[in-house]
Amino acid sequence: MTTEFVDIWHTEEHGRLRIGATGISWKVLEGDKRVNVPASELKWAEWTRVARNYQLRIGLKDTWKRESFEGFRREDQDTLTSLLKQNFDINLEVRELSWRGWNWGSTDFRGQDLVFLIGNKPAFDIPLPTVANSNIAGKTEVSLEFIQPDVKRSAKNAPDELMELRMYIPGTQQKDDGDEGDEQSAAQVFHETIKEKADIGQVTGESIVVFHEVLVTTPRGRYDIHMFPNFLRLHGKTYDYKVPYNTISRLFLLPRADEQNISLVVNLDPPIRQGQTRYPFLVLVFNRDEQMAAELNIDEETLQTKYEGRLDKSHDGLAYQIIANVYRSLVGKNIARPSSAFAPQSHDPGHPIKCNLKAVQGELYFLEKSIFFLSKQPYLINISDVYEIVLTRIGGGLASGKTIDLRIEPKGGSEVTFSSIDKGEKDHIEDFLTSKGVRVKTEAADEAMAVDLGSDDDEDMESDRSVEEDVPKPRAPGGGGDDEDSSEASTSDEGSPTSSSDDSEEGSDASDSPVKKKKKRDNSASPSPKKSKSDGTKPKPKPKPKVSADKDDSDGEGPAKKKKRVD
């Protein structure tokens, strides 16, 4: 007799569950997906309250695997208890969860699950096969990163998914070797355990080949690269990364400008993550002359059937060629190289040109279908996505005239500017891009530079004026002017029969005063003529009080001034 339960969820799909004497079977409502658990493999069963009502969890013999089915109603508990006992002689245990809501507790590894316990009750479980990477930050924090799903959904229908979980684990713990005085941080022990447990069922087999101590500049470090049939693993001193082959979108083999090294660049989509930092590219660096020998752990039949003779069992030669060939064969992607049609000045075809992207120095490569900027932060532009390319800062007598800028305006998104490119590369760049059908425009910067020079002259003139305005002038307050006014004032004082140091300090010829007042009014707001006539003070930066009220009657004649002072 078989009992059926409808609208039961398995992971993210719902279907129907049947329980009979032969075992448990689940089938998706739309499609052919099935999950069959024979009666001989059933080991234990648990009943738990979850978000989708209630969950039935089944444990399997001889493995650490389990299957979970959700969507049961409360009244289904008695029915399931009877069916499991009658058909499989298994008791349905009720699993109580912690509802305290605390964010501190303890951890336990149960099979393929990491269980977080609060008061000896589980708060949540983490399936270890879903852990993509474990990183330890400092001495007390461990970060778990999770595998992104292969199914591509639109942003509208995509559910929320856990991408990273961080745990604070203080304290120390004695090492397993039994040395009493030898301890390590509890976070380090937890990190090592996660790396070991997360490999269950996936990395327990032997790798095809291991490349030791490979220099990787992005993310920086030296890593042992383990190549498996479906993924590769980068194992470093601090960080480990697991990269499925289906996340590798492109491969590039790029000779460096120093002519001593060569880089194998792996483009990842989605990128690997280290905390909040994303790495869409892996940059492996090799010496051009480095030799190596490698023996693949794979039989001849598999080499001929699965890899169609693209791989040899034994390899001996240049390191970058061997590793590039293994990547190409296992990943199933061709390797892109610099285009031979682009030949920079004084170099062989395919050689990069040096430039800057903002404040980052790097090397620019022109490939058949893309433009690649190789640096600590690589940048890739598909030629098919380029709307227009503008070459600027050409010409001029300044040092900037020796370089040009290459501005790329894409069909969608923001523009990108590569600066400090040798001016001699202009024709080579333009010819190559034109041959690819890209619209290239040249903007001479001579006029812009001339404007800059003109603005510098204006600043110098303004500076001269400010200096002149700061120098005290021998005239009444409010009477400012230029150098010619100062010359006229000094000549008038010298021509006066009663000129002296006192006279020159008191003021200049009155005949010059109206002109100076008029010029001052043109430049800035000045006091009224009547007021300036009465203020016969010394020409200091700050006006002084009036010497005598009788000065208001001055007619500008020298003798008259003297008589008024005597009176």
C-alpha positions as CSV (number, residue, x, y, z in Angstrom):
1,M,0.0,0.0,0.0
2,T,1.3,3.4,-1.0
3,T,0.4,6.8,0.7
4,E,0.8,10.0,-1.3
5,F,1.3,13.6,0.0
6,V,0.8,16.5,-2.5
7,D,2.5,19.9,-2.7
8,I,5.7,18.7,-1.0
9,W,8.9,20.8,-1.6
10,H,12.3,19.4,-2.2
11,T,14.9,22.2,-2.2
12,E,13.3,24.9,-4.5
13,E,10.8,22.6,-6.4
14,H,7.5,21.2,-5.3
15,G,5.9,17.9,-6.2
16,R,4.4,14.8,-4.8
17,L,5.8,12.4,-2.2
18,R,4.9,8.7,-2.0
19,I,5.8,6.3,0.8
20,G,5.5,2.5,0.4
21,A,7.1,-0.7,1.4
22,T,9.9,-0.4,-1.2
23,G,10.9,3.1,-0.1
24,I,10.3,6.8,-0.5
25,S,9.8,8.5,-3.9
26,W,9.4,12.2,-4.8
27,K,8.6,13.6,-8.3
28,V,8.4,17.2,-9.4
29,L,5.0,18.3,-10.6
30,E,6.3,19.7,-13.9
31,G,9.2,17.7,-15.4
32,D,10.9,14.4,-14.9
33,K,13.0,15.1,-11.9
34,R,12.8,12.3,-9.3
35,V,14.3,11.5,-5.9
36,N,14.2,7.8,-4.9
37,V,15.3,6.5,-1.5
38,P,15.2,2.7,-1.2
39,A,14.0,1.2,2.0
40,S,17.4,-0.5,2.6
41,E,19.2,2.8,2.7
42,L,16.9,4.6,5.3
43,K,18.6,5.1,8.7
44,W,16.8,7.8,10.6
45,A,13.9,10.3,10.3
46,E,13.3,13.7,12.0
47,W,10.2,16.0,12.2
48,T,11.0,19.7,12.4
49,R,9.0,23.0,12.2
50,V,10.3,25.1,9.4
51,A,9.2,28.1,7.3
52,R,7.2,25.9,4.9
53,N,5.1,24.3,7.7
54,Y,6.8,21.1,8.7
55,Q,9.9,19.2,7.4
56,L,10.6,15.5,7.1
57,R,14.4,14.8,7.1
58,I,15.6,11.4,6.1
59,G,19.2,10.1,6.9
60,L,20.9,7.5,4.7
61,K,23.0,4.5,5.6
62,D,26.7,4.2,4.7
63,T,26.8,7.9,3.7
64,W,26.6,11.2,5.3
65,K,23.9,12.4,2.9
66,R,20.3,13.3,3.8
67,E,17.2,14.3,2.0
68,S,14.7,16.9,3.2
69,F,11.1,17.3,2.2
70,E,8.9,20.3,3.4
71,G,5.3,21.4,3.2
72,F,3.7,18.8,5.5
73,R,0.8,19.8,7.7
74,R,0.7,19.4,11.5
75,E,-1.8,16.5,11.2
76,D,0.5,14.6,8.9
77,Q,2.9,13.8,11.8
78,D,0.8,10.9,13.1
79,T,0.4,9.5,9.6
80,L,4.2,9.7,8.9
81,T,5.0,8.1,12.3
82,S,2.9,5.1,11.5
83,L,4.1,4.7,7.9
84,L,7.8,4.9,8.9
85,K,7.4,2.5,11.8
86,Q,5.3,0.0,9.8
87,N,7.4,0.0,6.5
88,F,11.0,0.7,7.7
89,D,11.0,0.1,11.4
90,I,12.2,3.7,12.0
91,N,11.0,6.1,14.7
92,L,10.1,9.6,13.7
93,E,11.9,11.8,16.2
94,V,10.7,15.4,16.9
95,R,13.6,17.9,16.5
96,E,13.1,21.0,18.6
97,L,14.7,24.2,17.5
98,S,15.9,27.1,19.6
99,W,13.7,30.2,19.4
100,R,15.7,32.4,21.7
101,G,17.1,34.6,18.9
102,W,20.6,34.8,20.4
103,N,23.5,35.4,18.1
104,W,26.0,33.4,20.2
105,G,26.2,29.7,20.9
106,S,28.3,26.7,19.8
107,T,28.9,24.7,16.6
108,D,28.8,21.0,15.9
109,F,29.5,19.0,12.8
110,R,26.8,16.4,12.1
111,G,27.4,14.5,8.9
112,Q,27.4,17.0,6.1
113,D,25.9,19.8,8.2
114,L,27.3,22.5,10.3
115,V,24.9,23.0,13.2
116,F,24.7,26.2,15.2
117,L,23.5,25.4,18.7
118,I,21.9,27.7,21.3
119,G,21.3,26.0,24.7
120,N,22.0,22.6,23.1
121,K,19.2,23.1,20.6
122,P,19.8,23.7,16.9
123,A,19.2,27.2,15.6
124,F,20.1,26.6,12.0
125,D,22.0,24.1,9.8
126,I,24.5,24.8,7.0
127,P,25.0,22.1,4.4
128,L,28.7,21.9,4.0
129,P,28.6,20.9,0.2
130,T,27.2,24.4,-0.4
131,V,30.3,26.1,1.1
132,A,32.6,27.4,-1.6
133,N,35.3,28.9,0.5
134,S,36.4,29.5,4.0
135,N,38.6,32.5,5.0
136,I,40.1,33.5,8.3
137,A,40.4,37.2,9.0
138,G,42.7,38.1,11.9
139,K,42.7,35.6,14.7
140,T,39.1,35.4,15.7
141,E,36.9,35.7,12.6
142,V,36.0,33.1,10.0
143,S,34.1,33.9,6.8
144,L,32.1,31.2,4.9
145,E,31.3,31.9,1.3
146,F,28.6,29.9,-0.5
147,I,28.3,28.5,-4.0
148,Q,26.2,30.6,-6.3
149,P,23.4,28.6,-8.1
150,D,23.9,27.5,-11.7
151,V,20.4,28.4,-12.7
152,K,20.2,31.9,-14.2
153,R,17.1,33.8,-13.2
154,S,15.9,37.2,-14.0
155,A,16.3,39.8,-11.2
156,K,12.5,40.0,-10.8
157,N,12.1,36.3,-10.0
158,A,15.4,35.6,-8.2
159,P,14.9,34.7,-4.6
160,D,17.1,36.0,-1.8
161,E,20.1,33.8,-1.1
162,L,22.7,33.6,1.6
163,M,26.1,34.5,0.1
164,E,28.4,34.9,3.1
165,L,28.3,34.1,6.8
166,R,30.9,35.4,9.3
167,M,31.5,33.9,12.7
168,Y,33.4,35.4,15.6
169,I,35.3,32.6,17.5
170,P,37.5,33.7,20.3
171,G,39.9,31.7,22.5
172,T,42.5,29.1,21.9
173,Q,42.4,25.3,21.5
174,Q,45.1,22.6,22.0
175,K,46.4,21.0,18.8
176,D,45.5,17.4,17.9
177,D,49.1,16.2,18.2
178,G,48.8,16.2,22.0
179,D,51.5,18.7,22.9
180,E,50.4,20.4,26.0
181,G,52.1,23.7,25.4
182,D,51.2,23.8,21.7
183,E,48.0,25.7,21.1
184,Q,46.3,27.5,18.2
185,S,43.4,29.9,17.9
186,A,39.9,28.3,18.0
187,A,39.1,30.2,14.8
188,Q,42.0,28.5,13.0
189,V,40.8,25.1,14.2
190,F,37.3,25.9,13.0
191,H,38.6,27.1,9.6
192,E,40.7,24.0,9.0
193,T,37.7,21.8,10.0
194,I,35.4,23.6,7.5
195,K,37.9,23.1,4.7
196,E,38.2,19.4,5.5
197,K,34.5,18.8,5.9
198,A,33.4,20.8,2.9
199,D,35.4,18.5,0.6
200,I,33.3,15.5,1.5
201,G,31.8,13.9,-1.6
202,Q,33.5,16.5,-3.9
203,V,37.2,16.6,-3.5
204,T,37.9,13.3,-1.8
205,G,39.1,11.8,-5.1
206,E,42.6,12.4,-6.4
207,S,43.2,15.4,-8.5
208,I,44.2,15.1,-12.2
209,V,47.3,17.3,-11.7
210,V,48.7,19.7,-9.1
211,F,50.8,22.8,-10.0
212,H,52.8,23.9,-7.0
213,E,53.8,27.4,-5.8
214,V,52.3,29.3,-8.8
215,L,52.6,33.1,-8.6
216,V,49.2,34.7,-8.8
217,T,49.1,38.5,-8.8
218,T,45.3,38.7,-8.6
219,P,44.4,37.8,-5.9
220,R,48.0,38.2,-4.8
221,G,49.9,35.2,-3.4
222,R,51.5,31.9,-4.2
223,Y,49.0,29.0,-4.6
224,D,49.0,25.3,-5.2
225,I,46.5,24.7,-8.1
226,H,44.7,21.4,-7.9
227,M,43.0,20.5,-11.2
228,F,39.9,18.2,-10.9
229,P,37.6,17.0,-13.6
230,N,34.9,19.7,-12.9
231,F,36.6,22.4,-10.9
232,L,40.0,23.7,-9.8
233,R,41.1,24.6,-6.3
234,L,43.6,27.3,-5.4
235,H,45.2,26.5,-2.0
236,G,47.2,29.2,-0.4
237,K,48.7,29.9,3.0
238,T,45.8,32.1,4.0
239,Y,43.0,31.7,1.5
240,D,41.5,28.8,-0.5
241,Y,39.3,29.2,-3.6
242,K,37.2,26.7,-5.4
243,V,36.5,27.6,-9.0
244,P,34.0,25.4,-11.0
245,Y,34.9,25.2,-14.7
246,N,31.5,26.4,-15.7
247,T,32.2,29.8,-14.2
248,I,35.3,30.3,-16.4
249,S,34.2,32.4,-19.4
250,R,37.5,33.2,-21.1
251,L,41.2,32.4,-21.1
252,F,44.0,34.9,-22.1
253,L,47.7,34.3,-22.7
254,L,49.5,37.6,-22.6
255,P,53.2,38.4,-23.0
256,R,54.3,41.0,-20.5
257,A,56.1,44.3,-21.5
258,D,59.3,43.3,-19.7
259,E,59.7,40.5,-22.2
260,Q,60.7,38.1,-19.3
261,N,57.3,37.0,-18.1
262,I,54.0,35.8,-19.5
263,S,50.5,35.8,-17.9
264,L,47.7,33.4,-18.1
265,V,44.5,35.3,-17.3
266,V,41.3,33.5,-16.3
267,N,38.0,35.4,-16.6
268,L,35.4,34.4,-14.0
269,D,31.6,34.9,-14.1
270,P,30.5,35.0,-11.4
271,P,33.8,36.3,-9.7
272,I,35.3,34.7,-6.7
273,R,35.0,36.8,-3.5
274,Q,37.3,37.6,-0.6
275,G,35.2,39.4,2.0
276,Q,33.7,42.4,0.1
277,T,36.3,42.3,-2.7
278,R,35.4,40.6,-5.9
279,Y,37.9,39.1,-8.3
280,P,36.6,38.6,-11.8
281,F,40.1,37.7,-13.1
282,L,42.8,35.3,-12.0
283,V,46.2,36.4,-13.2
284,L,48.9,33.7,-13.2
285,V,52.5,34.8,-13.9
286,F,55.2,32.6,-15.3
287,N,58.8,33.1,-16.4
288,R,59.1,32.6,-20.1
289,D,62.1,30.2,-19.7
290,E,60.7,28.2,-16.7
291,Q,60.6,24.5,-17.4
292,M,58.4,21.9,-15.8
293,A,57.3,18.2,-16.1
294,A,53.8,17.0,-15.3
295,E,52.1,13.6,-15.1
296,L,48.3,13.5,-15.4
297,N,46.5,11.2,-13.1
298,I,44.1,9.9,-15.8
299,D,43.9,6.8,-17.9
300,E,44.4,6.6,-21.6
301,E,40.8,5.7,-22.4
302,T,39.5,8.8,-20.7
303,L,42.1,10.9,-22.5
304,Q,40.8,9.7,-25.9
305,T,37.1,9.6,-25.2
306,K,36.4,12.5,-22.9
307,Y,39.2,14.9,-23.9
308,E,39.4,13.7,-27.6
309,G,43.2,13.5,-27.5
310,R,43.7,17.2,-26.5
311,L,45.7,16.1,-23.5
312,D,48.8,13.9,-23.2
313,K,49.4,11.8,-20.1
314,S,53.0,13.2,-19.7
315,H,54.1,16.8,-20.3
316,D,57.6,18.2,-20.4
317,G,58.4,21.7,-21.5
318,L,57.7,25.4,-20.8
319,A,55.6,25.8,-17.7
320,Y,53.2,28.4,-19.1
321,Q,52.5,26.3,-22.2
322,I,51.8,23.1,-20.2
323,I,49.5,24.9,-17.7
324,A,47.7,26.8,-20.5
325,N,47.1,23.6,-22.4
326,V,45.7,21.8,-19.3
327,Y,43.4,24.7,-18.6
328,R,42.2,24.8,-22.2
329,S,41.5,21.1,-22.3
330,L,39.7,20.8,-18.9
331,V,37.8,24.0,-19.2
332,G,36.9,23.6,-22.8
333,K,37.7,27.2,-23.8
334,N,40.0,28.5,-26.4
335,I,42.9,30.8,-25.4
336,A,42.9,34.3,-26.7
337,R,46.2,36.0,-27.6
338,P,47.2,39.5,-28.7
339,S,46.4,40.2,-32.3
340,S,49.4,39.9,-34.7
341,A,47.8,42.8,-36.7
342,F,48.8,45.3,-34.0
343,A,52.5,46.1,-34.0
344,P,53.6,48.9,-31.7
345,Q,56.7,50.9,-32.6
346,S,60.0,49.3,-32.0
347,H,58.4,46.0,-30.8
348,D,57.1,42.8,-32.3
349,P,53.5,42.3,-33.2
350,G,51.3,41.6,-30.1
351,H,53.5,43.6,-27.7
352,P,51.5,45.7,-25.2
353,I,51.7,49.4,-24.7
354,K,52.1,51.0,-21.3
355,C,49.4,53.4,-20.1
356,N,47.4,54.3,-17.0
357,L,43.8,53.8,-16.1
358,K,43.1,56.6,-13.6
359,A,45.9,56.1,-11.1
360,V,46.6,52.5,-12.0
361,Q,49.6,51.7,-14.2
362,G,49.3,48.7,-16.5
363,E,49.7,47.3,-20.0
364,L,47.1,47.6,-22.8
365,Y,46.6,44.7,-25.2
366,F,44.8,44.7,-28.5
367,L,43.2,41.3,-29.3
368,E,41.1,40.2,-32.2
369,K,37.8,40.8,-30.4
370,S,38.6,42.8,-27.3
371,I,40.9,45.3,-25.6
372,F,42.5,44.1,-22.4
373,F,44.1,46.3,-19.7
374,L,46.3,44.1,-17.5
375,S,47.2,45.5,-14.1
376,K,46.4,44.7,-10.4
377,Q,42.8,45.6,-11.5
378,P,42.4,44.1,-15.0
379,Y,39.8,45.6,-17.3
380,L,38.2,44.0,-20.4
381,I,36.4,45.7,-23.2
382,N,34.7,43.9,-26.1
383,I,35.4,45.6,-29.4
384,S,31.8,44.9,-30.4
385,D,30.6,47.0,-27.5
386,V,32.6,50.1,-28.5
387,Y,30.7,53.0,-30.1
388,E,33.6,55.4,-30.6
389,I,37.2,55.8,-29.7
390,V,38.7,59.3,-29.3
391,L,42.4,60.1,-29.3
392,T,43.2,63.4,-27.5
393,R,46.1,65.6,-26.3
394,I,48.0,65.4,-29.6
395,G,50.5,68.1,-30.4
396,G,51.6,71.0,-28.2
397,G,55.0,72.2,-27.0
398,L,54.7,71.0,-23.4
399,A,55.7,67.7,-22.0
400,S,52.1,66.5,-22.2
401,G,52.4,66.7,-26.0
402,K,54.6,63.6,-25.9
403,T,51.6,61.4,-24.8
404,I,48.0,60.9,-25.9
405,D,44.8,59.7,-24.2
406,L,42.6,57.0,-25.6
407,R,39.0,57.5,-24.6
408,I,36.6,54.6,-25.3
409,E,32.9,55.4,-25.5
410,P,30.9,52.2,-25.2
411,K,27.5,51.7,-26.6
412,G,26.2,51.4,-23.1
413,G,27.8,52.4,-19.8
414,S,30.3,55.0,-18.8
415,E,33.4,55.9,-20.9
416,V,36.9,54.7,-20.1
417,T,40.1,56.8,-20.6
418,F,43.6,55.3,-20.9
419,S,46.2,58.0,-20.4
420,S,50.0,58.5,-20.8
421,I,50.2,56.5,-24.0
422,D,53.3,57.3,-26.1
423,K,52.4,59.6,-28.9
424,G,54.3,57.4,-31.4
425,E,51.6,54.7,-30.9
426,K,48.8,56.9,-32.3
427,D,49.0,55.7,-35.9
428,H,49.3,52.1,-34.9
429,I,46.3,52.3,-32.7
430,E,44.2,54.1,-35.2
431,D,45.1,51.7,-38.1
432,F,44.3,48.6,-36.0
433,L,40.9,49.9,-34.7
434,T,39.9,51.2,-38.1
435,S,40.5,47.8,-39.5
436,K,38.1,46.3,-36.9
437,G,35.4,48.7,-38.0
438,V,35.6,51.0,-35.0
439,R,34.9,54.6,-35.4
440,V,38.1,56.6,-34.4
441,K,38.1,60.3,-33.9
442,T,41.1,62.6,-33.2
443,E,40.9,65.7,-31.0
444,A,43.8,68.1,-31.2
445,A,44.5,69.6,-27.8
446,D,46.4,72.7,-29.1
447,E,43.4,75.0,-28.6
448,A,42.7,73.7,-25.2
449,M,46.4,74.2,-24.3
450,A,46.3,77.7,-25.6
451,V,43.3,78.5,-23.4
452,D,45.2,77.2,-20.5
453,L,48.2,79.4,-21.3
454,G,45.9,82.4,-21.7
455,S,44.4,81.8,-18.3
456,D,47.9,81.7,-16.8
457,D,48.6,85.1,-18.3
458,D,45.4,86.5,-16.9
459,E,46.4,85.1,-13.5
460,D,49.8,86.8,-13.8
461,M,48.2,90.2,-14.6
462,E,45.8,89.8,-11.7
463,S,48.7,89.1,-9.5
464,D,50.6,92.2,-10.7
465,R,47.5,94.4,-10.0
466,S,47.2,93.0,-6.5
467,V,50.8,93.8,-5.8
468,E,50.4,97.4,-7.2
469,E,47.2,97.9,-5.1
470,D,49.1,96.9,-2.0
471,V,51.8,99.6,-2.5
472,P,50.9,102.9,-0.9
473,K,50.3,105.7,-3.5
474,P,51.1,109.4,-2.7
475,R,47.5,110.7,-3.2
476,A,44.4,111.3,-1.3
477,P,42.4,108.4,0.0
478,G,40.0,107.0,-2.6
479,G,42.3,108.0,-5.4
480,G,43.7,104.8,-6.9
481,G,45.4,104.4,-10.3
482,D,48.1,102.8,-12.3
483,D,51.8,103.4,-12.7
484,E,51.3,106.5,-14.9
485,D,49.3,108.2,-12.2
486,S,52.1,107.6,-9.7
487,S,54.6,109.1,-12.2
488,E,52.4,112.2,-12.6
489,A,52.0,112.7,-8.9
490,S,55.8,112.6,-8.3
491,T,56.4,115.1,-11.1
492,S,53.8,117.5,-9.7
493,D,55.4,117.5,-6.2
494,E,58.8,118.1,-7.6
495,G,57.6,121.1,-9.5
496,S,56.2,122.8,-6.5
497,P,58.4,125.7,-5.1
498,T,57.6,124.6,-1.6
499,S,57.9,120.8,-2.2
500,S,59.5,118.9,0.7
501,S,59.2,115.6,2.3
502,D,56.2,116.8,4.3
503,D,54.5,118.1,1.1
504,S,55.0,114.8,-0.7
505,E,53.6,113.0,2.2
506,E,50.6,115.3,2.6
507,G,49.4,115.0,-1.0
508,S,50.0,115.6,-4.7
509,D,49.0,118.4,-7.0
510,A,45.3,119.1,-6.8
511,S,45.0,119.2,-10.6
512,D,45.6,115.4,-10.7
513,S,43.0,114.6,-8.1
514,P,39.9,114.7,-10.2
515,V,41.4,112.3,-12.8
516,K,42.4,109.9,-10.1
517,K,39.0,110.0,-8.5
518,K,37.4,109.3,-11.8
519,K,39.6,106.2,-12.5
520,K,39.0,104.9,-9.0
521,R,35.2,105.2,-9.5
522,D,35.5,103.1,-12.6
523,N,37.3,100.3,-10.8
524,S,35.5,100.2,-7.5
525,A,33.0,102.1,-5.3
526,S,34.6,105.2,-3.9
527,P,33.5,108.0,-1.5
528,S,31.8,111.1,-2.9
529,P,34.1,113.9,-4.3
530,K,33.2,116.2,-1.4
531,K,34.2,113.6,1.1
532,S,37.5,112.8,-0.5
533,K,38.3,116.5,-0.8
534,S,37.9,116.9,2.9
535,D,39.9,113.9,3.8
536,G,43.4,115.3,3.3
537,T,45.2,112.4,5.1
538,K,48.5,110.8,4.4
539,P,48.4,108.0,1.8
540,K,48.7,105.0,4.1
541,P,47.0,101.7,3.7
542,K,44.7,102.7,6.5
543,P,43.5,106.4,6.4
544,K,44.5,108.7,9.3
545,P,42.4,111.4,10.9
546,K,42.3,114.8,9.2
547,V,45.2,117.1,10.0
548,S,43.3,120.3,9.8
549,A,39.8,121.4,8.8
550,D,41.2,124.3,6.8
551,K,42.4,121.9,4.1
552,D,38.9,121.7,2.7
553,D,39.6,125.2,1.2
554,S,42.7,124.2,-0.7
555,D,42.7,125.3,-4.3
556,G,45.6,123.0,-5.4
557,E,48.2,125.8,-5.6
558,G,51.5,125.3,-3.9
559,P,51.9,128.8,-2.3
560,A,48.4,128.8,-1.2
561,K,49.0,125.6,0.7
562,K,51.9,127.1,2.5
563,K,50.0,130.2,3.6
564,K,47.2,128.1,4.9
565,R,49.6,126.1,7.0
566,V,51.2,129.3,8.5
567,D,47.8,130.7,9.3
